[in-house]
Amino acid sequence: MRLQDQPLGHLRWGDSDLNNFLRMVFYHLLLWLDFLWLLQYLHLCQRVISHGVTNGFRVELIHRDSSKSPFYNPTQTKFQRSFNALYRSINRANYFYKVLFSTKNKLESYMPYDNVEGEYLISYSIGTPPFKVYGILDTGSNLIWLQCEPCNTCYNQTSLIFNPSKSSSYKNISCSSRTCKSMEDTSCSYDGDVCQYTLDYGHGINTHGDLSVETLALDSTTGSFVSFPKIVIGCGHNNGDPMNNGPNSGVIGFGSGNTSIIKQLGSSIGGRFSYCLIDQYNSKSIRSSKLNFGDEAIVTGDNVVSTPIVKMIGNRQKDYYYLTVKAFSVGNKRIEYRGFKREGTNASTHEIIIDSGTTVSILPYHFYYRMESAVKKVVKLERFQVHADPSSLCYNTTFKQYSFPPITVHFKGADVKLDSKGSFYSLYEGVECFAFQPYKNGLGIFGNLAQVNYLVGYDLNKNIVSFKPTDCASH
């Protein structure tokens, strides 16, 4: 009698019968798991398709020191986080200066050597099926790039690395294509007609790989994915320094160049994006900042002011967002702003770079010390000496509540009064420091602390940046 013909209560199991039964169970279990995976994939596709972009969308902007960040280190003290941010700001200014004033023909990236970890991250998916990665948001560069398999020389990415051979939507760009020819520092692969890119960060840090098109999906705050096909990306096979470890897979360029994500999304977002940055260093909130696209990025209502984006020419200036600053005010004391004229460009002495990747604002040293002098005359608190950085202007606020003088930036056509948490930041409990630093060569950067609790909107069609005072924790 066959095993399946016997009554259940009279079964006698031999080794072969048991093995056959277990194989059958295992086989059906695999079928069930495949079915569940298929349902999950179809649900993901439905989430991608069901969300249109005509009305805009919003994504989470994760600060690198947030508890939501893959970089978060719970053992770091408040002082360590604040000082590291200051250190990264100085390094970013150094590399801005190096790129802007470099006479080399070779393209150098706009992100500094020690700022590879970035200040803000975006979670997104690449390929078909979608593969989740983290990218550094950078308003000072253009190309979207990430580490890719096979990784010949790559930094030790602690998350999984994207494998383009497993994506049905991945396609290399030809050397003869208009896209390849329009980019600086591209070349042809040795083994075929594949366009290859190189970005040099200095100090042996660089990324080199294949220029390609791929489907990119952003994680909307509604729980849906917003998918964009045929986005130009750099698939890096030789990247960085093996000593540089981290969970991020690369950079998402938000600059004004043609390969930036903003230019590539084009009419689908109307050339508009905005962000609202929460106070990361003074607040214990677990909320995140927000990044908006399309109609969601429109800045309207009461108290909105706008200033034109200056179109720059010469020596790689055009990929930055420059604004014109007339003056700064400390309380009622107005101080006329003046940097240095740069040869070979149309930059005046009033231009300043607005940048999401620099924490404290950078000012030309001669102008900074006029600002510092005005602050010292008004603030009647005990100075606090920071031994790690003697040049910082810090005050002891342990024993009294104190309102620091308002700092107002007078842009062309727009007066922006900084949030109190954007002009001074907390270094320790009871120690507040001026959120500006001097720079020797006349470079000016309007950093992300100065933009805290403002809805900051970029409209590349109207060529303006708008500011609206906003409680970004509630936005």
Secondary structure by P-SEA (a helix, b strand, c coil): ccccccccccccccaaaaaaaaaaaaaaaaaaaaaaaaaaaaaaaaaaaaccccccbbbbbbcccccccccccccccaaaaaaaaaaaaaaaaaaaaaaaaccccccccccccccccccbbbbbcccccbbbbbbbbccccccccccccccccccccccccccccccccbbbbbccccccccccbbbbbccccbbbbbbbcccccbbbbbbbbbbbbbbccccbbbbbcbbbbbbccccccccccccccbbbbccccccccccccccccccbbbbbbcccccccccbbbbbbccccccccccbbbbbbbbbcccccccccbbbbbcccccccbbbbbbbbbbcccccccccccccccccbbbccaaaaaaaaaaaaaccccbbbbccccccccccccccbbbbccbbbbbcccccccccccccccccccccccccbbbbccccccccccccccccccccccccbbbbbbcccccc
